[in-house]
Amino acid sequence: MLTVSHLTKSFPTPEGTRVEIVHVADFTLAAGEQLALRGESGSGKTTFLNLIAGILAADGGRIEIGGTVLTALSEAQRDRLRAEKLGYIFQTFNLLQGYTVLENVLLGMSFGPRGADRAHAREVLGRVGLGHRLDHFPRQLSTGQQQRVAVARALANRPRLVLADEPTGNLDRRNAREALQLIREVCRESGAALLLVSHDEEVLAQFERRQDFKDINAAARTAQIP
């Protein structure tokens, strides 16, 4: 499902030099597999996810997702691939406050190949326990419920790969456990691969396959990113 080779990304510093954030020689994730990457703040793990998602363009190397070489695509083509094959769950939810729960999910679906499917959006929101909150706005929801909306939005387009960046970081322990269980269950049911990054040992302990990001990222072994 996901193959990364010789991937590099650097950013300019105020002094006019560049600092390397990501340098991953080899990384793979099989279809349907679930993997947790351990990484402290500043280790480059979010940059790594953003490169896989096509949000950032790599300096060099290769990312292949489901047979498509993402690093060979234009920005517009990367956007289309992300809409077709990827789901992204952010720590900060990134919900649109002026839109209802249902509208947030429909808007995310509108960028996918199937378009905004109201019936499927309702089904997914029901699956995450929010079928009775469709017309509520994010500000009317608890933090845990907002994360459930974010999960529904990420999964509504039936992605083949789900990326989760500290998805429980803003939740209390009970909501964190429920959210993580929900993400993993829905990914298993749909056959989607899951790549989650976190520094929370309780979250990491739930995964059979775990890996330290510093073990695959040469840049993280030489310097901490501010």
RODO-2510 file (C-alpha; in nm, 4 decimals, decimal comma):
residues 226
     n   res          X          Y          Z
     1     m     0,0000     0,0000     0,0000
     2     l     0,2733     0,2477     0,1004
     3     t     0,6396     0,2419     0,0018
     4     v     0,8864     0,5181     0,0885
     5     s     1,2459     0,5240    -0,0284
     6     h     1,5257     0,7801     0,0094
     7     l     1,2768     1,0492     0,1117
     8     t     1,4225     1,3859     0,2127
     9     k     1,2789     1,7195     0,3210
    10     s     1,4543     2,0302     0,4527
    11     f     1,3464     2,3813     0,5456
    12     p     1,5300     2,7159     0,5376
    13     t     1,6517     2,8756     0,8598
    14     p     1,6520     3,2520     0,9380
    15     e     2,0295     3,2436     0,8898
    16     g     1,9881     3,1430     0,5263
    17     t     2,0940     2,7798     0,5640
    18     r     1,8719     2,4726     0,5461
    19     v     1,7993     2,2125     0,8122
    20     e     1,7053     1,8590     0,7166
    21     i     1,3866     1,7413     0,8863
    22     v     1,3187     1,4086     0,7160
    23     h     1,5628     1,1583     0,5724
    24     v     1,3941     0,8188     0,5445
    25     a     1,5782     0,5568     0,3417
    26     d     1,3169     0,2812     0,3522
    27     f     0,9650     0,2432     0,4934
    28     t     0,6713     0,0208     0,3972
    29     l     0,3162    -0,0344     0,5141
    30     a     0,1081    -0,3212     0,3772
    31     a    -0,2581    -0,3000     0,2785
    32     g    -0,4752    -0,3229     0,5893
    33     e    -0,1774    -0,3029     0,8245
    34     q    -0,1835    -0,0816     1,1355
    35     l     0,1394     0,0756     1,2592
    36     a     0,2153     0,3258     1,5354
    37     l     0,5220     0,5475     1,5003
    38     r     0,6688     0,6808     1,8244
    39     g     0,8108     1,0310     1,7958
    40     e     0,8691     1,3230     2,0293
    41     s     0,7773     1,6812     1,9410
    42     g     1,0243     1,8181     1,6892
    43     s     1,1279     1,4779     1,5560
    44     g     0,9824     1,5433     1,2085
    45     k     0,6991     1,2904     1,2285
    46     t     0,4262     1,5382     1,1267
    47     t     0,6390     1,6497     0,8324
    48     f     0,6722     1,2828     0,7367
    49     l     0,2930     1,2388     0,7374
    50     n     0,2442     1,5591     0,5383
    51     l     0,4881     1,4326     0,2755
    52     i     0,3006     1,1022     0,2492
    53     a    -0,0274     1,2942     0,2194
    54     g     0,1132     1,5143    -0,0564
    55     i     0,0515     1,8285     0,1484
    56     l     0,4236     1,8986     0,1283
    57     a     0,6473     1,8300    -0,1707
    58     a     0,9591     1,6251    -0,1020
    59     d     1,3077     1,7487    -0,1847
    60     g     1,3988     1,4036    -0,3103
    61     g     1,3085     1,0374    -0,2934
    62     r     1,0006     0,8363    -0,3775
    63     i     0,6593     0,7797    -0,2204
    64     e     0,4322     0,5196    -0,3770
    65     i     0,0715     0,4754    -0,2614
    66     g    -0,1405     0,1955    -0,4007
    67     g     0,0680     0,1729    -0,7166
    68     t     0,0815     0,5494    -0,7817
    69     v     0,4108     0,7373    -0,7422
    70     l     0,3034     1,0421    -0,5448
    71     t     0,6395     1,2162    -0,5763
    72     a     0,6050     1,2237    -0,9563
    73     l     0,2758     1,4161    -0,9422
    74     s     0,1982     1,7855    -0,9641
    75     e     0,0386     1,9632    -0,6691
    76     a    -0,3078     1,9349    -0,8294
    77     q    -0,2544     1,5651    -0,8980
    78     r    -0,1413     1,5092    -0,5378
    79     d    -0,4611     1,6778    -0,4202
    80     r    -0,6683     1,4393    -0,6306
    81     l    -0,4786     1,1356    -0,5050
    82     r    -0,5266     1,2488    -0,1461
    83     a    -0,9008     1,2839    -0,2013
    84     e    -0,9244     0,9435    -0,3668
    85     k    -0,7028     0,7250    -0,1483
    86     l    -0,6160     0,8977     0,1798
    87     g    -0,7858     0,9945     0,5018
    88     y    -0,6112     1,2324     0,7430
    89     i    -0,7042     1,2675     1,1107
    90     f    -0,5540     1,5781     1,2703
    91     q    -0,4887     1,6370     1,6392
    92     t    -0,6630     1,9755     1,6228
    93     f    -0,9665     1,8293     1,4356
    94     n    -0,9649     2,1122     1,1726
    95     l    -1,3446     2,1310     1,1660
    96     l    -1,5177     2,4250     0,9984
    97     q    -1,7014     2,6067     1,2764
    98     g    -1,9658     2,7600     1,0507
    99     y    -2,0796     2,4221     0,9186
   100     t    -2,2832     2,1519     1,0878
   101     v    -2,1500     1,8060     1,1681
   102     l    -2,3118     1,6631     0,8550
   103     e    -2,1905     1,9511     0,6384
   104     n    -1,8313     1,9073     0,7598
   105     v    -1,8354     1,5461     0,6429
   106     l    -2,0143     1,6259     0,3162
   107     l    -1,7621     1,8977     0,2354
   108     g    -1,4774     1,6524     0,2817
   109     m    -1,6537     1,4016     0,0581
   110     s    -1,7070     1,6582    -0,2157
   111     f    -1,3373     1,6413    -0,3055
   112     g    -1,3461     1,2633    -0,3497
   113     p    -1,4288     1,0586    -0,6599
   114     r    -1,7826     0,9742    -0,5471
   115     g    -1,8798     1,3272    -0,4497
   116     a    -2,0933     1,4275    -0,1528
   117     d    -2,3122     1,1297    -0,0677
   118     r    -2,5564     1,2397     0,2022
   119     a    -2,6781     0,8876     0,2800
   120     h    -2,3237     0,7553     0,3256
   121     a    -2,2263     1,0589     0,5344
   122     r    -2,5187     0,9897     0,7670
   123     e    -2,4182     0,6231     0,7830
   124     v    -2,0580     0,7026     0,8781
   125     l    -2,1651     0,9576     1,1403
   126     g    -2,4026     0,6997     1,2830
   127     r    -2,1123     0,4533     1,2962
   128     v    -1,9111     0,6936     1,5127
   129     g    -2,2080     0,7559     1,7421
   130     l    -2,3155     1,0967     1,6128
   131     g    -2,6287     1,0113     1,4208
   132     h    -2,8268     1,2298     1,6616
   133     r    -2,5926     1,5293     1,6224
   134     l    -2,6024     1,5839     1,2460
   135     d    -2,7353     1,9400     1,2641
   136     h    -2,5155     2,0534     1,5526
   137     f    -2,2166     2,2833     1,5037
   138     p    -1,8692     2,1894     1,6322
   139     r    -1,8899     2,4460     1,9138
   140     q    -2,1956     2,2609     2,0448
   141     l    -2,0037     1,9344     2,0794
   142     s    -1,7671     1,8022     2,3422
   143     t    -1,3999     1,7602     2,2543
   144     g    -1,4474     1,3858     2,2167
   145     q    -1,7446     1,4338     1,9865
   146     q    -1,5486     1,6776     1,7696
   147     q    -1,2782     1,4158     1,7266
   148     r    -1,5464     1,1674     1,6198
   149     v    -1,6562     1,4113     1,3488
   150     a    -1,2942     1,4349     1,2342
   151     v    -1,2730     1,0554     1,2209
   152     a    -1,5962     1,0327     1,0199
   153     r    -1,4752     1,2979     0,7758
   154     a    -1,1428     1,1176     0,7245
   155     l    -1,3126     0,7838     0,6599
   156     a    -1,6153     0,8956     0,4581
   157     n    -1,4410     0,8651     0,1197
   158     r    -1,3446     0,5019     0,1918
   159     p    -0,9672     0,5686     0,1913
   160     r    -0,7143     0,2924     0,1397
   161     l    -0,4662     0,4610     0,3758
   162     v    -0,5472     0,6576     0,6927
   163     l    -0,2899     0,8911     0,8471
   164     a    -0,3421     0,9969     1,2096
   165     d    -0,1287     1,2706     1,3656
   166     e    -0,1545     1,2559     1,7475
   167     p    -0,5304     1,1963     1,7092
   168     t    -0,5846     1,1619     2,0849
   169     g    -0,3578     1,4477     2,1922
   170     n    -0,6428     1,6842     2,2828
   171     l    -0,8590     1,4224     2,4546
   172     d    -0,8821     1,3011     2,8122
   173     r    -0,7890     0,9390     2,8813
   174     r    -1,1391     0,7953     2,8469
   175     n    -1,2144     0,9775     2,5236
   176     a    -0,8666     0,8977     2,3942
   177     r    -0,9199     0,5245     2,4414
   178     e    -1,2623     0,5398     2,2770
   179     a    -1,1353     0,7451     1,9812
   180     l    -0,8392     0,5157     1,9223
   181     q    -1,0571     0,2054     1,9393
   182     l    -1,3009     0,3634     1,6959
   183     i    -1,0294     0,4596     1,4459
   184     r    -0,8800     0,1113     1,4520
   185     e    -1,2142    -0,0671     1,4262
   186     v    -1,3375     0,1370     1,1314
   187     c    -1,0050     0,0946     0,9508
   188     r    -1,0228    -0,2823     1,0030
   189     e    -1,3806    -0,2984     0,8815
   190     s    -1,2976    -0,1053     0,5649
   191     g    -0,9626    -0,2752     0,5039
   192     a    -0,7745     0,0560     0,5210
   193     a    -0,4117     0,0687     0,6313
   194     l    -0,3455     0,2932     0,9335
   195     l    -0,0301     0,4899     1,0084
   196     l    -0,0537     0,6698     1,3427
   197     v     0,2112     0,8879     1,5040
   198     s     0,2164     0,9656     1,8744
   199     h     0,4412     1,0215     2,1744
   200     d     0,1793     0,8809     2,4165
   201     e     0,2974     0,5435     2,5459
   202     e    -0,0571     0,4355     2,6377
   203     v    -0,1678     0,4937     2,2791
   204     l     0,1380     0,3207     2,1354
   205     a     0,0874     0,0173     2,3598
   206     q    -0,2429    -0,0606     2,1845
   207     f    -0,0630    -0,1487     1,8600
   208     e     0,0913    -0,4841     1,7808
   209     r     0,3388    -0,3164     1,5455
   210     r     0,5269    -0,0159     1,6818
   211     q     0,8364     0,1622     1,5608
   212     d     1,0490     0,4550     1,6728
   213     f     1,0510     0,7264     1,4095
   214     k     1,4128     0,8048     1,4946
   215     d     1,5033     0,4511     1,3849
   216     i     1,3915     0,5208     1,0288
   217     n     1,4640     0,8953     1,0124
   218     a     1,8354     0,9692     0,9881
   219     a     1,7695     1,3421     1,0356
   220     a     1,6043     1,2817     1,3746
   221     r     1,9114     1,0888     1,4926
   222     t     2,1409     1,3845     1,4365
   223     a     1,9395     1,6858     1,5568
   224     q     1,6159     1,7863     1,7232
   225     i     1,3891     2,0099     1,5162
   226     p     1,2763     2,3240     1,7011
***
